[in-house]
Amino acid sequence: MAKSINKRARSSNQPRPSTPWRRWFWLILGSLLLALVLYVIYLDQIVQVRFEGRRWSMPAQVYGRPLQLYPGALLDSERLTRELQGLGYRRTSHPDSPGTYSSYKGRFLLRTRAFQFSAQLRPSDYLEIRFNRGQLQSLQRAGDGQALDRYRLEPRLIGSLHPAHSEDRVLLRRAQLPDKLINALIAVEDRNFHSHIGIDPAAIARAVWANLRAVGVVQGGSTLTQQLVKNFFLTPERTLWRKFNEVVMAVLLEARYDKDEILEAYANEIYLGQDGGRAIHGFGLASQFYFNRPLHELDLPKTALLVTLVRGPSAYDPRRHPERARKRRALVLDIMAAQGLLSSELAAQAADAPLGIRQGQRRSSGSPAFMDLVRRQLRRDYREADLNAEGLRIFSTLDPWLQTQAEQSLSGQLQQLEKRRALTADSLQGAVVVADVETG
């Protein structure tokens, strides 16, 4: 009897054979985990290859002929003023920063911008220019009175040779991004940017709560890193799988690169408007497109307006929806004041400032026919990929001021001829030949 009891006890202590469904469960779970790990490694490779390689295709930029300043030049103050306005210079009572000038009774004080010509970098200068009877009378440095024989203003950008996807941008380094822009961007779009790991659970929770209270989507929980991943790596489709990729890649991006690198990439990638068939990407180009000035020359109201466009460049387009843009800009400034980045008084002053948008939408000022000629000539000597992606700088012979004068003169003459001979509008065509009186 004791032997039988011991046998039963031993048999009960022996391990039971595992059932088939448990083996299948662990096999499937292990396979899924392995697939997940491999997929994360695959996404990590995409992040590294794209982020460390050539990130953007840069179109070739075509510049017009720079205005030459020298004593005796057939040049008056009116033409110089128009030239400076075309370059985005601001008239002030006293020019104290590059891109500003003052004028009074034929005397100009001018702070030029530094510019990289084909052979050398021309630094910023402080010039005094005097005119008399339609001629440039004297040219000297305003600081020490040194007379100058000749000085070239920076040329005007007249066009770009865009790649197939028609994206355009002006690349900026992190050090070139103004602090007020970065402070406003982080305050409005991602207040925990410097502390999160690519995703911000607190921001997601706030967004969910705000959307539930509003019974609609009124706030997003994406970080700047997630926005960069969405625009830089992924397609615009809205699916759970794309969102999963966005979250994983955002964490990988934060793990591999520092915050300044991410900010630099974001500032150059963000879409901020449309100029016909050209997509405006990055704050550098947006500053030129909306205000005709470099980004570092913008004041607080204009900087806040650029940050306004991040939420929706079409919805807050300052040309089409100025009042909507004003309200959103005021909100951006209020958020900055609430976070202690500026005083309430300064925020109120900036909110009351005019939008300051440049007249006309196109940054380019060249003739389409001339740009076609430039393209044909360049394609004989360069590969299409180089013209569309390498950021070449091309200096042409077109004088934007003379081109405008010639077009206006021809148009006026054609209209007079059509009226005189009772012809229908635009029935005549013409051409203009311009000769330099000094060189022939």
C-alpha positions as CSV (number, residue, x, y, z in Angstrom):
1,M,0.0,0.0,0.0
2,A,2.8,2.4,0.9
3,K,4.6,1.5,-2.4
4,S,1.5,2.5,-4.4
5,I,1.2,5.8,-2.6
6,N,4.8,6.6,-3.3
7,K,4.4,5.8,-6.9
8,R,1.4,8.1,-7.2
9,A,3.3,10.9,-5.3
10,R,6.3,10.5,-7.7
11,S,4.1,10.6,-10.7
12,S,2.3,13.7,-9.5
13,N,5.6,15.5,-9.0
14,Q,6.8,14.8,-12.6
15,P,6.6,17.8,-15.0
16,R,3.5,17.7,-17.2
17,P,4.1,17.9,-20.9
18,S,3.4,21.4,-22.3
19,T,0.2,21.7,-24.3
20,P,0.5,22.7,-28.1
21,W,-1.2,26.0,-27.7
22,R,1.4,27.3,-25.2
23,R,4.2,26.4,-27.5
24,W,2.5,28.2,-30.3
25,F,1.9,31.2,-28.1
26,W,5.5,31.6,-27.1
27,L,6.7,30.9,-30.7
28,I,4.4,33.6,-32.1
29,L,5.2,36.1,-29.4
30,G,9.0,35.5,-29.9
31,S,8.6,35.9,-33.7
32,L,6.6,39.2,-33.2
33,L,9.3,40.6,-30.9
34,L,12.0,39.6,-33.3
35,A,10.2,41.2,-36.2
36,L,9.7,44.3,-34.1
37,V,13.4,44.5,-33.2
38,L,14.4,44.0,-36.9
39,Y,11.9,46.7,-38.0
40,V,13.2,49.2,-35.5
41,I,16.7,48.5,-36.7
42,Y,15.4,49.1,-40.3
43,L,13.9,52.4,-39.3
44,D,17.1,53.4,-37.5
45,Q,19.1,52.8,-40.7
46,I,16.6,55.0,-42.6
47,V,17.0,57.8,-40.0
48,Q,20.8,57.6,-40.1
49,V,21.2,57.4,-43.9
50,R,18.8,60.2,-44.6
51,F,19.8,62.5,-41.8
52,E,23.5,62.2,-42.3
53,G,23.5,62.2,-46.1
54,R,22.5,65.1,-48.4
55,R,19.3,66.1,-46.7
56,W,17.9,68.5,-49.2
57,S,18.1,69.2,-52.9
58,M,19.1,72.8,-53.4
59,P,18.2,74.5,-56.6
60,A,20.7,76.7,-58.5
61,Q,20.2,80.4,-57.8
62,V,20.5,82.9,-60.6
63,Y,21.6,86.5,-59.7
64,G,21.3,89.6,-61.8
65,R,24.2,92.1,-62.5
66,P,25.2,94.0,-59.3
67,L,25.0,97.8,-59.3
68,Q,28.4,99.4,-59.6
69,L,29.0,102.5,-57.6
70,Y,31.8,104.9,-58.5
71,P,32.3,108.6,-58.8
72,G,31.0,109.9,-62.1
73,A,28.5,107.1,-62.6
74,L,25.3,108.2,-64.4
75,L,23.2,107.4,-61.4
76,D,20.7,109.4,-59.3
77,S,19.3,109.0,-55.8
78,E,16.0,107.7,-57.1
79,R,17.5,104.8,-58.8
80,L,19.7,103.9,-55.8
81,T,16.7,104.1,-53.6
82,R,14.8,101.6,-55.9
83,E,17.8,99.3,-56.0
84,L,18.0,99.2,-52.3
85,Q,14.3,98.6,-51.9
86,G,14.5,95.8,-54.4
87,L,17.3,94.2,-52.2
88,G,15.1,94.6,-49.1
89,Y,17.0,97.4,-47.4
90,R,15.1,99.4,-44.8
91,R,15.2,103.2,-44.6
92,T,15.9,104.4,-41.1
93,S,16.9,107.7,-39.4
94,H,20.4,106.3,-38.9
95,P,21.6,103.0,-40.4
96,D,23.1,101.0,-37.5
97,S,22.8,97.4,-38.9
98,P,23.4,95.7,-42.3
99,G,20.5,96.2,-44.7
100,T,19.6,99.7,-43.6
101,Y,20.2,103.2,-45.1
102,S,19.2,106.9,-44.7
103,S,19.0,109.6,-47.2
104,Y,18.7,113.4,-47.1
105,K,19.1,115.9,-50.0
106,G,21.3,113.6,-52.2
107,R,23.4,112.2,-49.3
108,F,23.1,108.5,-48.5
109,L,24.4,106.6,-45.5
110,L,24.4,102.9,-46.2
111,R,25.2,99.8,-44.2
112,T,25.7,97.0,-46.8
113,R,25.2,93.3,-46.2
114,A,28.1,90.9,-46.5
115,F,27.9,88.9,-49.7
116,Q,29.7,85.9,-51.2
117,F,30.7,86.7,-54.8
118,S,32.1,84.0,-57.0
119,A,35.7,84.9,-56.2
120,Q,35.6,86.5,-52.7
121,L,33.5,87.3,-49.7
122,R,32.7,91.0,-49.6
123,P,32.2,92.1,-46.0
124,S,29.6,94.6,-44.8
125,D,30.6,98.2,-45.2
126,Y,29.4,101.6,-43.9
127,L,29.3,104.0,-46.9
128,E,28.6,107.6,-47.6
129,I,27.3,108.4,-51.1
130,R,26.6,111.8,-52.5
131,F,24.8,112.7,-55.7
132,N,24.7,115.9,-57.8
133,R,22.8,116.5,-61.0
134,G,22.2,112.9,-62.0
135,Q,25.6,111.7,-61.2
136,L,27.3,109.9,-58.3
137,Q,29.6,112.7,-57.0
138,S,31.5,111.0,-54.2
139,L,31.9,107.6,-52.6
140,Q,33.6,106.9,-49.3
141,R,33.6,104.9,-46.1
142,A,31.5,106.8,-43.6
143,G,33.6,105.7,-40.6
144,D,37.0,107.0,-41.6
145,G,36.3,109.0,-44.8
146,Q,38.4,106.8,-47.0
147,A,37.6,107.5,-50.6
148,L,36.6,104.5,-52.8
149,D,37.2,104.1,-56.5
150,R,34.4,101.5,-57.0
151,Y,32.0,99.4,-54.9
152,R,29.6,96.6,-55.9
153,L,26.3,96.2,-54.2
154,E,25.1,92.7,-53.7
155,P,23.2,91.4,-56.8
156,R,19.5,90.8,-56.7
157,L,18.2,87.2,-56.9
158,I,16.2,86.9,-60.1
159,G,15.2,83.2,-60.1
160,S,16.0,79.6,-59.1
161,L,16.2,76.4,-61.1
162,H,13.9,74.2,-59.1
163,P,14.1,70.4,-58.9
164,A,11.2,68.2,-60.0
165,H,9.3,68.5,-56.7
166,S,9.6,72.3,-56.8
167,E,10.9,72.7,-53.3
168,D,13.0,75.7,-52.5
169,R,14.8,76.8,-49.3
170,V,17.6,78.9,-48.0
171,L,19.7,76.7,-45.7
172,L,20.6,78.1,-42.3
173,R,22.9,76.7,-39.6
174,R,21.8,76.5,-36.0
175,A,24.0,79.5,-35.1
176,Q,22.1,81.6,-37.8
177,L,18.7,81.0,-36.2
178,P,17.8,84.0,-34.0
179,D,17.1,83.2,-30.3
180,K,13.7,85.0,-30.5
181,L,12.6,82.6,-33.3
182,I,13.7,79.5,-31.4
183,N,12.1,80.7,-28.2
184,A,8.8,81.4,-29.9
185,L,8.8,78.1,-31.8
186,I,9.5,76.0,-28.6
187,A,7.0,78.0,-26.5
188,V,4.2,77.6,-29.0
189,E,4.8,74.2,-30.5
190,D,6.8,72.1,-28.0
191,R,7.4,73.7,-24.5
192,N,9.1,70.5,-23.2
193,F,11.4,70.2,-26.3
194,H,14.7,70.3,-24.3
195,S,13.6,67.5,-21.8
196,H,11.5,64.9,-23.8
197,I,12.9,61.9,-25.7
198,G,11.1,62.6,-28.9
199,I,7.6,62.1,-27.7
200,D,5.9,64.1,-24.8
201,P,3.2,62.1,-22.9
202,A,2.2,65.2,-20.9
203,A,1.6,67.1,-24.2
204,I,-0.4,64.2,-25.6
205,A,-2.6,64.1,-22.4
206,R,-3.2,67.8,-22.6
207,A,-4.2,67.6,-26.3
208,V,-6.5,64.7,-25.6
209,W,-8.2,66.5,-22.8
210,A,-8.5,69.8,-24.8
211,N,-10.0,67.9,-27.8
212,L,-12.5,66.1,-25.6
213,R,-13.6,69.3,-24.0
214,A,-14.0,71.0,-27.4
215,V,-15.6,67.9,-29.0
216,G,-13.1,68.3,-31.9
217,V,-9.5,68.6,-32.8
218,V,-8.3,71.9,-31.4
219,Q,-4.8,71.0,-30.1
220,G,-2.1,68.6,-31.2
221,G,0.3,66.6,-29.0
222,S,3.1,66.1,-31.5
223,T,6.6,67.3,-30.6
224,L,8.9,69.3,-32.9
225,T,10.8,66.0,-33.4
226,Q,7.6,64.2,-34.5
227,Q,6.7,67.0,-36.8
228,L,10.2,66.8,-38.4
229,V,9.9,63.1,-38.8
230,K,6.5,63.4,-40.4
231,N,7.7,66.0,-42.9
232,F,11.2,64.7,-43.5
233,F,10.8,60.9,-43.6
234,L,7.1,60.0,-44.0
235,T,4.2,60.4,-46.4
236,P,1.3,62.7,-45.5
237,E,-1.2,59.8,-45.1
238,R,-3.0,59.6,-41.8
239,T,-3.0,56.0,-40.5
240,L,-2.1,54.3,-37.3
241,W,0.8,52.6,-38.9
242,R,2.3,55.9,-40.1
243,K,1.8,57.3,-36.5
244,F,3.6,54.2,-35.1
245,N,6.5,54.9,-37.5
246,E,6.5,58.6,-36.5
247,V,6.8,57.8,-32.8
248,V,9.5,55.2,-33.2
249,M,11.6,57.3,-35.6
250,A,11.2,60.4,-33.3
251,V,12.7,58.4,-30.4
252,L,15.5,57.1,-32.6
253,L,16.2,60.6,-33.9
254,E,16.5,62.0,-30.4
255,A,18.7,59.1,-29.3
256,R,21.2,59.6,-32.2
257,Y,21.3,63.4,-32.6
258,D,21.4,66.4,-30.2
259,K,18.7,69.0,-29.9
260,D,20.5,71.6,-31.9
261,E,20.8,69.3,-34.9
262,I,17.1,68.5,-34.7
263,L,16.2,72.2,-34.5
264,E,18.4,73.1,-37.5
265,A,16.8,70.4,-39.6
266,Y,13.3,71.4,-38.5
267,A,14.0,75.1,-39.3
268,N,15.1,74.2,-42.8
269,E,12.4,71.6,-43.6
270,I,9.1,73.1,-42.3
271,Y,6.7,74.1,-45.1
272,L,5.6,77.7,-44.8
273,G,3.8,78.7,-47.9
274,Q,3.4,78.5,-51.7
275,D,4.7,80.8,-54.4
276,G,2.8,79.6,-57.5
277,G,4.5,76.2,-58.3
278,R,7.3,76.7,-55.8
279,A,7.0,75.4,-52.3
280,I,8.5,77.6,-49.6
281,H,10.4,75.5,-47.1
282,G,12.3,76.7,-44.1
283,F,12.4,80.0,-42.1
284,G,15.3,81.4,-44.2
285,L,13.4,81.4,-47.5
286,A,10.1,82.3,-45.8
287,S,11.7,85.5,-44.4
288,Q,12.8,86.5,-47.9
289,F,9.4,85.5,-49.4
290,Y,7.2,87.4,-47.0
291,F,9.4,90.3,-45.9
292,N,12.2,90.5,-48.5
293,R,14.8,90.4,-45.7
294,P,17.2,87.9,-44.2
295,L,15.9,86.1,-41.1
296,H,18.3,87.7,-38.7
297,E,17.0,91.2,-39.7
298,L,13.4,90.5,-38.6
299,D,12.0,92.2,-35.6
300,L,9.7,90.5,-33.0
301,P,6.3,91.0,-34.8
302,K,7.6,89.5,-38.0
303,T,9.3,86.6,-36.3
304,A,6.1,85.8,-34.4
305,L,4.2,85.9,-37.7
306,L,6.6,83.2,-39.2
307,V,5.9,81.0,-36.1
308,T,2.2,81.6,-36.8
309,L,2.6,80.0,-40.2
310,V,3.9,76.7,-38.7
311,R,0.3,75.8,-37.6
312,G,-1.0,76.3,-41.1
313,P,0.5,78.4,-43.9
314,S,-2.7,78.3,-45.9
315,A,-5.1,79.0,-43.1
316,Y,-2.9,81.8,-41.7
317,D,-1.6,83.2,-45.0
318,P,-1.1,86.9,-44.1
319,R,-2.0,88.0,-47.7
320,R,-5.2,86.1,-48.0
321,H,-6.3,86.1,-44.4
322,P,-4.6,89.1,-42.7
323,E,-7.0,89.3,-39.7
324,R,-6.8,85.6,-39.0
325,A,-3.0,85.9,-39.1
326,R,-3.1,88.9,-36.7
327,K,-5.1,86.9,-34.2
328,R,-2.9,83.9,-34.3
329,R,0.2,86.1,-34.1
330,A,-1.3,87.8,-31.0
331,L,-1.8,84.3,-29.5
332,V,1.8,83.4,-30.2
333,L,3.0,86.6,-28.4
334,D,0.7,86.0,-25.4
335,I,2.1,82.5,-25.0
336,M,5.6,83.9,-25.1
337,A,4.6,86.4,-22.4
338,A,2.9,83.8,-20.3
339,Q,6.1,81.7,-20.3
340,G,8.2,84.7,-19.3
341,L,10.0,85.1,-22.6
342,L,9.0,88.8,-23.0
343,S,6.9,91.3,-21.1
344,S,3.2,91.8,-21.5
345,E,3.8,95.4,-22.7
346,L,6.2,94.2,-25.4
347,A,3.8,91.5,-26.4
348,A,1.0,94.0,-26.7
349,Q,3.2,96.4,-28.8
350,A,4.2,93.6,-31.1
351,A,0.6,92.4,-31.5
352,D,-0.4,95.9,-32.6
353,A,2.4,96.2,-35.2
354,P,1.5,96.0,-38.9
355,L,2.1,92.6,-40.6
356,G,4.8,94.2,-42.8
357,I,4.3,91.8,-45.7
358,R,6.2,92.8,-48.9
359,Q,4.1,93.8,-51.8
360,G,3.7,91.0,-54.4
361,Q,4.2,87.4,-53.8
362,R,7.2,86.5,-55.9
363,R,10.7,86.8,-54.5
364,S,12.2,86.5,-58.0
365,S,12.4,89.6,-60.2
366,G,13.8,88.3,-63.4
367,S,12.3,88.0,-66.8
368,P,10.8,84.6,-67.6
369,A,12.3,84.7,-71.1
370,F,15.7,85.5,-69.7
371,M,15.5,82.6,-67.2
372,D,14.6,80.3,-70.1
373,L,17.8,81.4,-71.9
374,V,19.8,80.8,-68.7
375,R,18.4,77.3,-68.4
376,R,19.2,76.4,-72.0
377,Q,22.8,77.6,-71.7
378,L,23.4,75.9,-68.4
379,R,22.1,72.6,-69.6
380,R,24.8,72.5,-72.2
381,D,27.5,72.6,-69.5
382,Y,26.0,71.0,-66.4
383,R,24.0,67.9,-65.6
384,E,20.4,68.4,-64.7
385,A,21.0,66.8,-61.3
386,D,23.7,69.4,-60.5
387,L,21.4,72.3,-61.5
388,N,18.6,71.1,-59.4
389,A,20.4,69.8,-56.3
390,E,23.8,71.2,-55.7
391,G,22.9,74.8,-54.8
392,L,25.0,76.4,-57.6
393,R,25.2,80.2,-57.6
394,I,25.0,81.7,-61.1
395,F,25.8,85.4,-61.8
396,S,24.2,86.7,-64.9
397,T,24.2,89.9,-67.0
398,L,20.6,90.9,-66.4
399,D,20.1,94.3,-64.8
400,P,16.7,94.1,-63.0
401,W,16.3,97.9,-63.0
402,L,17.0,98.3,-66.7
403,Q,14.8,95.3,-67.5
404,T,11.9,96.9,-65.6
405,Q,12.4,100.2,-67.4
406,A,12.7,98.6,-70.8
407,E,9.5,96.5,-70.2
408,Q,7.5,99.5,-69.1
409,S,8.7,101.7,-72.0
410,L,7.9,99.0,-74.6
411,S,4.5,98.3,-73.1
412,G,3.6,102.0,-73.1
413,Q,4.7,102.5,-76.7
414,L,2.7,99.4,-77.9
415,Q,-0.4,100.7,-76.1
416,Q,0.0,104.1,-77.8
417,L,0.4,102.5,-81.2
418,E,-2.6,100.2,-80.7
419,K,-4.8,103.2,-79.7
420,R,-3.6,105.3,-82.6
421,R,-4.3,102.6,-85.2
422,A,-7.5,101.3,-83.5
423,L,-6.0,97.9,-83.0
424,T,-7.1,95.3,-80.4
425,A,-5.2,95.1,-77.2
426,D,-2.1,92.9,-77.2
427,S,-2.2,92.7,-81.0
428,L,1.4,94.1,-81.4
429,Q,4.6,92.7,-80.2
430,G,8.0,94.3,-79.8
431,A,11.6,94.0,-78.6
432,V,14.1,96.4,-77.0
433,V,17.8,96.6,-77.6
434,V,19.8,98.3,-74.8
435,A,23.3,99.6,-75.3
436,D,25.7,100.8,-72.5
437,V,26.7,104.4,-73.3
438,E,30.0,104.0,-71.6
439,T,31.1,100.8,-73.3
440,G,28.9,100.5,-76.4
